[in-house]
């Protein structure tokens, strides 16, 4: 009986407060009762062994099985972890720095459960993405098959297509106009390059005449006024280059941005028309077949897809009509201004009217770059 009581006392937990005092917590009552009972038994038996064992327990502390004890002034001088494993129960870790009990039971299982949950979540997410991509590829493949079938049928004259004669005529006019404007742009750029080379040649020739007028006293006057003429032509040529460059830039914007944007919308409209006819043909084929439950379900699905494509087709058709209208208005406005500029600048230059040439640039708010402006600054070269 004495051994069982001692064993019970030895397996109790001794909580430690912040000051290391063991007699201020309510949990010490059971230990004191066990000590009093053991003391009375020792007096009856007359043995001193129980007293020494109880004193050893009180000095060294209980033997806590399955407990990690961080020693620090409690039964020893060195710090260390003493693992025990003979008694089953919740593990407690004593922190010597804060003198608090920290339960550690179940941490491993919780971490394992959390890791498993996160891995399962990532796996489900990746699986959902894969299913979504597969569904997208399936729809794309089915749509491509139907459109290709419709295109081949139209090319060989077996399939019908939706035709808007007025709109398609406007589209053909726009494409033809774009080709002609591209030719104007190409020729204007060629004129600019050739004229730039001529201006550079005149500039070099004027410098050469000026140098010869200084080195040839007998021809000083002749070289002198030829040098002045070439410098004047060079200055007027640079003014004309400014006007022609502005003309080229405006035509380039009209052709490669405004017209190209409208043609991109037209391309989307034509693709929508092909898809619309493909789904229309599919619906017509299903309508001519049997009318059982499965066929009716397929007809309803085809009807919904047909309606979606029809709405898309009509929306893009409306966009094309609006863009063609605004493009025509913008083209007339831009070309009226640019053709007037080109005519006045060319006429003033070849007439030798420097004042009219400069007035033309002011009329269209064209500012010439000062000499050397094409070269990058020292900051941009860094």
TAZIBEL-V614030 format. One record per pair of residues at least 4 apart in sequence whose ideal C-beta (glycine too) atoms are under 8 Angstrom apart, sorted by the first residue. I is the first residue (numbers start at 1). J is the second residue. D is the distance in Angstrom with one decimal. If there is no record, write none. Layout:
i=I j=J d=D
i=I j=J d=D
//
This chain:
i=1 j=5 d=6.5
i=2 j=6 d=6.2
i=2 j=38 d=7.1
i=2 j=41 d=6.0
i=2 j=50 d=6.0
i=3 j=7 d=6.1
i=4 j=8 d=6.4
i=5 j=9 d=6.4
i=5 j=34 d=6.0
i=5 j=37 d=6.4
i=5 j=38 d=6.3
i=6 j=10 d=6.1
i=6 j=38 d=7.1
i=6 j=50 d=7.6
i=6 j=53 d=6.1
i=6 j=54 d=7.5
i=6 j=57 d=7.5
i=7 j=11 d=6.4
i=8 j=12 d=7.1
i=8 j=34 d=6.8
i=9 j=31 d=6.3
i=9 j=34 d=4.3
i=9 j=35 d=7.5
i=9 j=38 d=7.7
i=9 j=54 d=7.8
i=9 j=57 d=6.3
i=9 j=62 d=7.2
i=10 j=57 d=6.1
i=10 j=62 d=5.0
i=10 j=63 d=5.2
i=11 j=62 d=6.5
i=11 j=63 d=7.5
i=11 j=64 d=7.2
i=11 j=65 d=7.1
i=11 j=87 d=5.8
i=12 j=27 d=7.9
i=12 j=30 d=6.4
i=12 j=31 d=6.0
i=12 j=62 d=5.8
i=13 j=27 d=7.2
i=13 j=62 d=7.3
i=13 j=64 d=6.6
i=13 j=92 d=6.6
i=13 j=101 d=7.7
i=14 j=22 d=6.1
i=14 j=27 d=7.6
i=14 j=28 d=7.7
i=14 j=31 d=7.2
i=14 j=61 d=6.1
i=14 j=62 d=6.0
i=15 j=25 d=5.4
i=15 j=27 d=5.6
i=15 j=101 d=6.3
i=16 j=20 d=6.1
i=16 j=22 d=6.8
i=16 j=74 d=7.1
i=16 j=94 d=7.1
i=16 j=99 d=4.9
i=17 j=21 d=5.8
i=17 j=24 d=6.1
i=17 j=25 d=6.4
i=17 j=99 d=6.8
i=18 j=99 d=5.6
i=20 j=73 d=6.9
i=20 j=74 d=7.5
i=20 j=99 d=6.8
i=22 j=28 d=6.2
i=23 j=28 d=5.7
i=24 j=28 d=7.8
i=27 j=31 d=7.8
i=28 j=32 d=6.0
i=29 j=33 d=6.4
i=30 j=34 d=6.5
i=31 j=35 d=6.4
i=32 j=36 d=6.5
i=33 j=37 d=6.4
i=34 j=38 d=6.3
i=35 j=39 d=6.3
i=35 j=54 d=5.9
i=35 j=58 d=7.3
i=36 j=40 d=6.6
i=37 j=41 d=6.5
i=38 j=42 d=6.4
i=38 j=50 d=5.5
i=38 j=51 d=7.9
i=38 j=54 d=5.2
i=39 j=43 d=6.7
i=39 j=51 d=7.2
i=39 j=54 d=7.5
i=40 j=44 d=6.8
i=41 j=45 d=6.2
i=41 j=50 d=6.5
i=42 j=46 d=7.6
i=42 j=47 d=5.9
i=42 j=48 d=7.1
i=42 j=50 d=4.4
i=42 j=51 d=5.2
i=45 j=50 d=7.5
i=47 j=51 d=8.0
i=48 j=52 d=6.2
i=49 j=53 d=6.3
i=50 j=54 d=6.2
i=51 j=55 d=6.2
i=52 j=56 d=6.2
i=53 j=57 d=6.5
i=54 j=58 d=6.4
i=55 j=59 d=6.1
i=56 j=60 d=5.8
i=57 j=61 d=7.6
i=57 j=62 d=6.5
i=59 j=75 d=7.5
i=60 j=75 d=4.9
i=61 j=74 d=6.4
i=61 j=75 d=4.8
i=63 j=84 d=6.8
i=64 j=69 d=6.6
i=64 j=84 d=6.4
i=64 j=87 d=7.8
i=64 j=92 d=7.3
i=65 j=84 d=4.3
i=65 j=85 d=6.3
i=65 j=86 d=4.3
i=65 j=87 d=3.2
i=65 j=88 d=7.8
i=65 j=89 d=7.4
i=66 j=84 d=6.0
i=66 j=85 d=5.7
i=66 j=86 d=7.8
i=66 j=87 d=6.0
i=66 j=88 d=6.5
i=66 j=89 d=6.0
i=66 j=91 d=5.4
i=67 j=84 d=6.0
i=67 j=91 d=5.9
i=67 j=92 d=5.5
i=67 j=93 d=7.7
i=67 j=94 d=7.9
i=68 j=81 d=5.3
i=68 j=82 d=7.4
i=68 j=83 d=6.2
i=68 j=91 d=6.5
i=68 j=92 d=7.7
i=68 j=93 d=4.7
i=68 j=94 d=7.6
i=68 j=104 d=7.1
i=69 j=74 d=7.8
i=69 j=81 d=7.0
i=69 j=82 d=5.2
i=69 j=93 d=7.9
i=69 j=94 d=5.2
i=70 j=79 d=6.7
i=70 j=80 d=7.8
i=70 j=81 d=6.3
i=70 j=93 d=6.8
i=70 j=94 d=5.3
i=70 j=95 d=5.7
i=70 j=96 d=4.7
i=71 j=75 d=6.4
i=71 j=76 d=4.8
i=71 j=78 d=6.9
i=71 j=79 d=5.7
i=71 j=80 d=5.9
i=71 j=82 d=7.1
i=71 j=96 d=6.7
i=72 j=79 d=5.4
i=72 j=96 d=2.8
i=72 j=97 d=7.5
i=73 j=77 d=7.6
i=73 j=96 d=7.3
i=74 j=94 d=7.7
i=74 j=96 d=7.5
i=76 j=80 d=7.9
i=79 j=96 d=6.4
i=90 j=103 d=6.2
i=90 j=105 d=4.6
i=91 j=103 d=7.1
i=91 j=104 d=5.0
i=91 j=105 d=5.2
i=92 j=101 d=5.0
i=92 j=102 d=7.2
i=92 j=103 d=6.0
i=92 j=104 d=7.4
i=93 j=101 d=7.4
i=93 j=102 d=4.7
i=93 j=103 d=7.7
i=93 j=104 d=5.2
i=94 j=99 d=7.5
i=94 j=100 d=7.8
i=94 j=101 d=6.3
i=94 j=102 d=7.9
i=95 j=99 d=6.9
i=95 j=100 d=5.7
i=95 j=102 d=6.1
i=106 j=110 d=5.8
i=107 j=111 d=6.3
i=108 j=112 d=6.2
i=109 j=113 d=6.2
i=110 j=114 d=6.2
i=111 j=115 d=6.3
i=112 j=116 d=6.3
i=113 j=117 d=6.3
i=114 j=118 d=6.4
i=115 j=119 d=6.2
i=116 j=120 d=6.2
i=117 j=121 d=6.3
i=118 j=122 d=6.4
i=119 j=123 d=6.2
i=120 j=124 d=6.3
i=121 j=125 d=6.3
i=122 j=126 d=6.3
i=123 j=127 d=6.2
i=124 j=128 d=6.3
i=125 j=129 d=6.6
i=126 j=130 d=6.4
i=127 j=131 d=6.4
i=128 j=132 d=6.3
i=129 j=133 d=6.4
i=130 j=134 d=6.3
i=131 j=135 d=6.4
i=132 j=136 d=6.4
i=133 j=137 d=6.3
i=134 j=138 d=6.3
i=135 j=139 d=6.5
i=136 j=140 d=6.2
i=137 j=141 d=6.1
i=138 j=142 d=6.5
i=139 j=143 d=6.2
i=140 j=144 d=6.1
i=141 j=145 d=6.3
i=142 j=146 d=6.5
i=143 j=147 d=6.2
i=143 j=275 d=6.9
i=144 j=148 d=6.1
i=145 j=149 d=6.3
i=146 j=150 d=6.4
i=146 j=275 d=7.7
i=146 j=278 d=4.2
i=146 j=279 d=6.7
i=146 j=282 d=6.1
i=147 j=151 d=6.3
i=147 j=274 d=5.4
i=147 j=275 d=5.8
i=147 j=278 d=5.0
i=148 j=152 d=6.4
i=149 j=153 d=6.3
i=149 j=278 d=6.8
i=150 j=154 d=6.4
i=150 j=159 d=5.9
i=150 j=274 d=6.0
i=150 j=277 d=5.4
i=150 j=278 d=3.8
i=150 j=281 d=6.1
i=151 j=155 d=6.3
i=151 j=274 d=6.4
i=152 j=156 d=6.3
i=153 j=158 d=4.6
i=153 j=159 d=2.9
i=153 j=281 d=7.4
i=154 j=158 d=8.0
i=154 j=159 d=4.9
i=154 j=160 d=8.0
i=154 j=161 d=5.1
i=154 j=277 d=7.7
i=159 j=277 d=7.3
i=159 j=281 d=6.2
i=160 j=277 d=7.2
i=160 j=281 d=7.5
i=161 j=273 d=7.5
i=161 j=277 d=5.3
i=162 j=273 d=5.9
i=162 j=276 d=6.5
i=162 j=277 d=5.7
i=162 j=280 d=7.8
i=162 j=313 d=7.7
i=163 j=168 d=6.9
i=164 j=168 d=5.9
i=164 j=317 d=7.0
i=165 j=169 d=6.3
i=166 j=170 d=6.8
i=167 j=171 d=6.5
i=167 j=317 d=6.9
i=167 j=320 d=6.7
i=167 j=321 d=6.6
i=168 j=172 d=6.5
i=169 j=173 d=6.6
i=170 j=174 d=6.5
i=170 j=324 d=5.3
i=171 j=175 d=6.6
i=171 j=266 d=5.6
i=171 j=320 d=7.5
i=171 j=324 d=7.6
i=172 j=176 d=6.4
i=173 j=177 d=6.1
i=174 j=178 d=6.3
i=174 j=259 d=6.9
i=174 j=262 d=6.7
i=174 j=263 d=7.1
i=174 j=266 d=7.7
i=174 j=324 d=6.6
i=174 j=327 d=7.2
i=175 j=179 d=6.8
i=175 j=263 d=7.3
i=176 j=180 d=6.7
i=177 j=181 d=6.2
i=177 j=259 d=7.7
i=177 j=331 d=7.8
i=178 j=182 d=6.3
i=178 j=255 d=6.3
i=178 j=259 d=5.0
i=178 j=263 d=7.2
i=179 j=183 d=6.8
i=180 j=184 d=6.7
i=181 j=185 d=6.3
i=181 j=251 d=6.5
i=181 j=254 d=6.8
i=181 j=255 d=4.8
i=181 j=259 d=7.4
i=182 j=186 d=6.4
i=182 j=255 d=5.7
i=183 j=187 d=6.4
i=184 j=188 d=6.1
i=184 j=251 d=6.3
i=185 j=189 d=6.4
i=185 j=248 d=6.8
i=185 j=251 d=4.8
i=185 j=252 d=5.9
i=185 j=255 d=5.8
i=186 j=190 d=6.6
i=187 j=191 d=6.4
i=188 j=192 d=6.4
i=188 j=244 d=6.8
i=188 j=247 d=6.2
i=188 j=248 d=4.9
i=188 j=251 d=6.5
i=189 j=193 d=6.5
i=189 j=248 d=5.8
i=190 j=194 d=6.3
i=191 j=195 d=5.9
i=191 j=244 d=6.6
i=192 j=196 d=6.1
i=192 j=241 d=6.8
i=192 j=244 d=5.2
i=192 j=245 d=6.3
i=192 j=248 d=6.0
i=193 j=197 d=6.7
i=194 j=198 d=6.5
i=195 j=199 d=6.4
i=195 j=237 d=6.7
i=195 j=240 d=7.0
i=195 j=241 d=6.2
i=195 j=244 d=6.9
i=196 j=200 d=6.5
i=196 j=241 d=6.1
i=197 j=201 d=6.4
i=198 j=202 d=6.4
i=198 j=237 d=6.8
i=199 j=203 d=6.4
i=199 j=234 d=5.6
i=199 j=237 d=3.8
i=199 j=238 d=6.1
i=199 j=241 d=6.5
i=200 j=204 d=6.5
i=201 j=205 d=6.2
i=202 j=206 d=6.2
i=202 j=230 d=5.0
i=202 j=233 d=5.2
i=202 j=234 d=4.5
i=202 j=237 d=6.5
i=203 j=207 d=6.7
i=203 j=230 d=7.5
i=203 j=231 d=7.7
i=203 j=234 d=4.6
i=204 j=208 d=6.4
i=205 j=209 d=6.4
i=205 j=230 d=5.0
i=206 j=210 d=6.4
i=206 j=226 d=8.0
i=206 j=227 d=5.0
i=206 j=228 d=7.8
i=206 j=229 d=7.9
i=206 j=230 d=3.4
i=206 j=231 d=4.5
i=206 j=234 d=6.1
i=207 j=211 d=6.4
i=207 j=227 d=7.7
i=208 j=212 d=6.4
i=209 j=213 d=6.4
i=209 j=223 d=4.8
i=209 j=224 d=7.5
i=209 j=226 d=4.7
i=209 j=227 d=3.5
i=209 j=230 d=6.3
i=210 j=214 d=7.1
i=210 j=223 d=7.3
i=210 j=224 d=7.5
i=210 j=227 d=4.1
i=211 j=215 d=6.5
i=212 j=216 d=5.3
i=212 j=219 d=7.1
i=212 j=223 d=4.6
i=213 j=219 d=7.2
i=213 j=220 d=4.9
i=213 j=221 d=7.8
i=213 j=222 d=7.9
i=213 j=223 d=3.6
i=213 j=224 d=4.4
i=213 j=227 d=6.2
i=214 j=220 d=7.6
i=216 j=220 d=6.4
i=216 j=223 d=6.3
i=219 j=223 d=5.3
i=220 j=224 d=5.8
i=221 j=225 d=6.6
i=222 j=226 d=6.5
i=223 j=227 d=6.1
i=224 j=228 d=6.6
i=225 j=229 d=6.4
i=226 j=230 d=6.4
i=227 j=231 d=6.4
i=228 j=232 d=6.4
i=229 j=233 d=6.4
i=230 j=234 d=6.2
i=231 j=235 d=6.5
i=232 j=236 d=6.5
i=232 j=354 d=7.5
i=233 j=237 d=6.0
i=234 j=238 d=6.6
i=235 j=239 d=6.8
i=235 j=354 d=7.8
i=236 j=240 d=6.4
i=236 j=349 d=5.7
i=236 j=352 d=7.7
i=236 j=354 d=5.6
i=236 j=357 d=6.1
i=237 j=241 d=6.3
i=237 j=349 d=7.4
i=238 j=242 d=6.8
i=238 j=368 d=6.8
i=239 j=243 d=7.0
i=239 j=345 d=7.9
i=239 j=349 d=7.5
i=239 j=354 d=7.8
i=239 j=357 d=5.3
i=239 j=358 d=6.4
i=239 j=361 d=6.4
i=239 j=368 d=6.6
i=240 j=244 d=6.2
i=240 j=345 d=5.6
i=240 j=346 d=7.2
i=240 j=349 d=4.4
i=240 j=357 d=6.7
i=241 j=245 d=6.0
i=242 j=246 d=6.6
i=242 j=361 d=6.2
i=242 j=366 d=5.6
i=242 j=367 d=7.9
i=242 j=368 d=4.5
i=242 j=369 d=7.7
i=243 j=247 d=6.5
i=243 j=341 d=6.0
i=243 j=342 d=7.2
i=243 j=345 d=3.7
i=243 j=357 d=7.9
i=243 j=360 d=6.5
i=243 j=361 d=6.0
i=243 j=364 d=7.6
i=243 j=366 d=6.2
i=244 j=248 d=6.3
i=244 j=342 d=7.2
i=244 j=345 d=7.0
i=245 j=249 d=6.3
i=246 j=250 d=6.4
i=246 j=338 d=8.0
i=246 j=341 d=6.9
i=246 j=364 d=7.0
i=246 j=366 d=5.1
i=247 j=251 d=6.5
i=247 j=338 d=5.2
i=247 j=341 d=6.0
i=247 j=342 d=5.0
i=248 j=252 d=6.1
i=249 j=253 d=6.6
i=250 j=254 d=6.5
i=250 j=334 d=6.1
i=250 j=337 d=7.8
i=250 j=338 d=5.0
i=251 j=255 d=6.1
i=251 j=338 d=6.6
i=252 j=256 d=5.6
i=252 j=257 d=8.0
i=253 j=257 d=5.1
i=253 j=258 d=6.7
i=254 j=258 d=5.2
i=254 j=259 d=6.5
i=254 j=330 d=7.6
i=254 j=331 d=6.4
i=254 j=334 d=5.4
i=254 j=335 d=7.6
i=255 j=259 d=5.4
i=255 j=260 d=7.4
i=256 j=260 d=5.5
i=257 j=261 d=6.3
i=258 j=262 d=6.9
i=258 j=327 d=6.2
i=258 j=330 d=6.2
i=258 j=331 d=7.6
i=259 j=263 d=6.2
i=259 j=327 d=6.7
i=260 j=264 d=6.5
i=261 j=265 d=6.9
i=261 j=323 d=7.5
i=262 j=266 d=6.4
i=262 j=320 d=7.7
i=262 j=323 d=4.6
i=262 j=324 d=6.5
i=262 j=327 d=5.0
i=263 j=267 d=6.4
i=264 j=268 d=6.7
i=265 j=269 d=6.4
i=265 j=316 d=7.1
i=265 j=319 d=5.6
i=265 j=320 d=5.6
i=265 j=323 d=5.5
i=266 j=270 d=6.4
i=266 j=320 d=5.5
i=267 j=271 d=6.6
i=268 j=272 d=6.3
i=268 j=316 d=5.6
i=269 j=273 d=6.4
i=269 j=313 d=7.6
i=269 j=316 d=4.1
i=269 j=317 d=5.9
i=269 j=319 d=7.2
i=269 j=320 d=4.8
i=270 j=274 d=6.6
i=271 j=275 d=6.5
i=272 j=276 d=6.1
i=272 j=309 d=7.1
i=272 j=312 d=5.0
i=272 j=313 d=4.5
i=272 j=316 d=4.8
i=272 j=317 d=8.0
i=273 j=277 d=6.5
i=273 j=313 d=5.7
i=273 j=317 d=8.0
i=274 j=278 d=6.3
i=275 j=279 d=6.4
i=275 j=309 d=5.1
i=275 j=312 d=7.5
i=275 j=313 d=7.5
i=276 j=280 d=6.1
i=276 j=306 d=7.9
i=276 j=309 d=4.5
i=276 j=310 d=5.9
i=276 j=312 d=7.3
i=276 j=313 d=4.1
i=277 j=281 d=6.2
i=278 j=282 d=6.5
i=278 j=309 d=8.0
i=279 j=283 d=6.4
i=279 j=302 d=7.0
i=279 j=305 d=5.3
i=279 j=306 d=4.6
i=279 j=309 d=4.7
i=280 j=284 d=6.5
i=280 j=306 d=6.0
i=280 j=309 d=7.8
i=280 j=310 d=8.0
i=281 j=285 d=6.4
i=282 j=286 d=6.6
i=282 j=302 d=5.6
i=282 j=305 d=8.0
i=282 j=306 d=7.7
i=283 j=287 d=6.2
i=283 j=299 d=7.3
i=283 j=302 d=4.6
i=283 j=303 d=6.2
i=283 j=306 d=4.8
i=284 j=288 d=6.7
i=285 j=289 d=7.0
i=286 j=295 d=6.9
i=286 j=298 d=5.9
i=286 j=299 d=4.9
i=286 j=302 d=5.4
i=287 j=299 d=6.4
i=289 j=295 d=5.7
i=290 j=295 d=5.1
i=291 j=295 d=5.9
i=291 j=296 d=6.2
i=292 j=296 d=6.9
i=293 j=297 d=6.6
i=294 j=298 d=6.6
i=295 j=299 d=6.2
i=296 j=300 d=6.4
i=297 j=301 d=6.6
i=298 j=302 d=6.2
i=299 j=303 d=6.2
i=300 j=304 d=6.7
i=301 j=305 d=6.6
i=302 j=306 d=6.1
i=303 j=307 d=6.5
i=304 j=308 d=6.7
i=305 j=309 d=6.5
i=306 j=310 d=6.2
i=307 j=311 d=6.5
i=308 j=312 d=6.5
i=309 j=313 d=6.1
i=310 j=314 d=6.3
i=311 j=315 d=6.2
i=312 j=316 d=6.5
i=313 j=317 d=6.2
i=314 j=318 d=6.5
i=315 j=319 d=6.6
i=316 j=320 d=6.4
i=317 j=321 d=6.7
i=318 j=322 d=6.5
i=319 j=323 d=6.2
i=320 j=324 d=6.2
i=321 j=325 d=6.6
i=322 j=326 d=6.5
i=323 j=327 d=5.9
i=324 j=328 d=6.5
i=325 j=329 d=6.8
i=326 j=330 d=6.0
i=327 j=331 d=6.0
i=328 j=332 d=6.6
i=329 j=333 d=6.5
i=330 j=334 d=6.1
i=331 j=335 d=6.0
i=332 j=336 d=6.2
i=333 j=337 d=6.9
i=334 j=338 d=6.1
i=335 j=339 d=5.7
i=336 j=340 d=6.6
i=337 j=341 d=6.4
i=337 j=364 d=7.2
i=338 j=342 d=6.3
i=339 j=343 d=6.3
i=340 j=344 d=6.3
i=341 j=345 d=6.1
i=341 j=360 d=6.8
i=341 j=363 d=8.0
i=341 j=364 d=5.0
i=341 j=366 d=7.9
i=342 j=346 d=6.2
i=343 j=347 d=6.1
i=344 j=348 d=6.1
i=344 j=356 d=7.4
i=344 j=360 d=4.4
i=344 j=363 d=7.7
i=345 j=349 d=6.3
i=345 j=357 d=6.4
i=345 j=360 d=5.1
i=345 j=361 d=7.6
i=346 j=350 d=6.4
i=347 j=351 d=5.9
i=347 j=356 d=7.9
i=348 j=353 d=4.7
i=348 j=354 d=7.8
i=348 j=356 d=4.0
i=348 j=357 d=3.9
i=348 j=359 d=8.0
i=348 j=360 d=5.9
i=349 j=357 d=5.7
i=351 j=356 d=7.5
i=353 j=357 d=6.2
i=354 j=358 d=6.5
i=355 j=359 d=6.3
i=356 j=360 d=6.4
i=357 j=361 d=7.1
i=358 j=362 d=6.6
i=359 j=363 d=6.2
i=360 j=364 d=6.8
i=361 j=366 d=4.3
i=361 j=367 d=7.8
i=361 j=368 d=7.1
i=362 j=366 d=7.8
i=369 j=373 d=3.8
i=369 j=374 d=6.9
i=376 j=380 d=4.0
i=376 j=381 d=5.5
i=377 j=381 d=7.2
i=378 j=382 d=7.1
//
